[in-house]
Amino acid sequence: MHTLFPATLLILAALTAPAVQAGASATTRIGNVTLAVLDLTPQDGSNPGFTRDSFDSRLLVYADTRNTGGDVDRHQVAPAPHAAGVAQLAPGPADVRATTSGAIGDVVAHSAASTGLGLDNIASAESEQRLWLTLAPHTLLTVAGNVFTEASRTLAPGQGYRVFTWASVDITDTDQVTTSYLSRESSLIWGEATTLARNDEFFTLAYANPGDTDLAISLNFLAYNDITVTAVPEPATWATLLAGLVLAGAAACRSRTTRCGKFLAQAAT
């Protein structure tokens, strides 16, 4: 019993250690967007430019807790053109928000959750904006701005998170034949010890109408993220359990060897 005691303590420590409250957050943001034009044929005297035909925003927040007896919560807001808006849900230990200031290209999605959200449950936020334009002939449109994605988490033994963030900007014609596209993401997946992934950069996209007639195009901005709670035994936990089992096995072997040695000594006498 004296030999087995340290090994037993190691195993019990791994199994009964108090859980540390963990958390995860995700932020996706597109902003500081500016539109500009260049004249592809300055020698012909035509006027480059564009007209704004229509504009809309869609803000969506979502939580699915059915894996732990909950339900699906979904809330969507459609702000008036160029108006600010917020969509928000707070399903227990989670907070998901999608916002826009109404400025062109300004979309933000944010999700935060702790393990109290429930195993295999998900919380997500999505902010989207679409702008329809008509490009004048011989016009080059440039779209510049800032894109930011960040995924972060803290990990406790036996607890984990999948965190995904995604931002995209695209310009396409109405037939979706020609597209200028930007996509950025930051993600944290299961089974890795990484706790932070981040991307922060300025971008410029360009789209040309080289023809002699007007061209209808759409400009789309999307900020999305989600968090899923999952149980993942951490390497430290497994190492502690393994060390305890090895010590217990070694102690048992030594005990058995000692008993066998005593039996043989008695038999020889």
URCORKA-V199199 format. One line per field, one symbol per residue. phi: phi as a letter, one per 30 degrees, with the letter a starting at -180 (. if undefined). psi: psi as a letter, one per 30 degrees, with the letter a starting at -180 (. if undefined). burial: + if it has 9 or more other ideal C-beta (glycine too) atoms within 8 Angstrom, else -. Layout:
# URCORKA-V199199
phi = ???
psi = ???
burial = ???
This chain:
# URCORKA-V199199
phi = .dddeddddddddddcdddcdcabbbbbbbahdbcbbbddbddcidcdlabdcaabbbcbbabbcddbidbccbbbbbddeicdabbbbbdidbbbbbbadjddidbbbbbbacdddjeidbbbbbbbbbbcbcddehccccbblbbbbbbbaccceibabcbbbbbbbbbbdddhdcbcbbbbbbbbcdicddcbbbbbacbbcbbccddcbdbdbbbbbbbbaabbdbcbededddddddddddddddddddddddddddddddddc
psi = eeefeeeeeeeeeefgkkkkkllllkkkkkahkkkllkjfifffgljlalkkelklkkkkkkkjgffhgbakkkkkkjllkglllkkkkiibhljkkklkfflkfjkkkkkkllffekkglkklkkkkkkkkljklkhkjkkjlakkkkkkllkklkgklkkkkkkkkkkkllffhekkkkkkklklklkglfkfkkkkjlklklkkkjfagllkklkkkkkkkllkkkljjkleeeeeeeeeeeeeeeeeeeeeeeeeeeeeeeeef.
burial = ---+--+++++-++----+--++++++++++-+-+-+-++-----+-+-+----+-+++++++++++--+--+-+++-+-----+++++-+--+++++++-++++++++++++++-+++-+++++++++++++++++++++++++++++++++++++++++++++++++++++------+++-+++++-------++++---+-+++-+-----++++++++++++++++-+-+--++-++-+++-++--++-++--------------
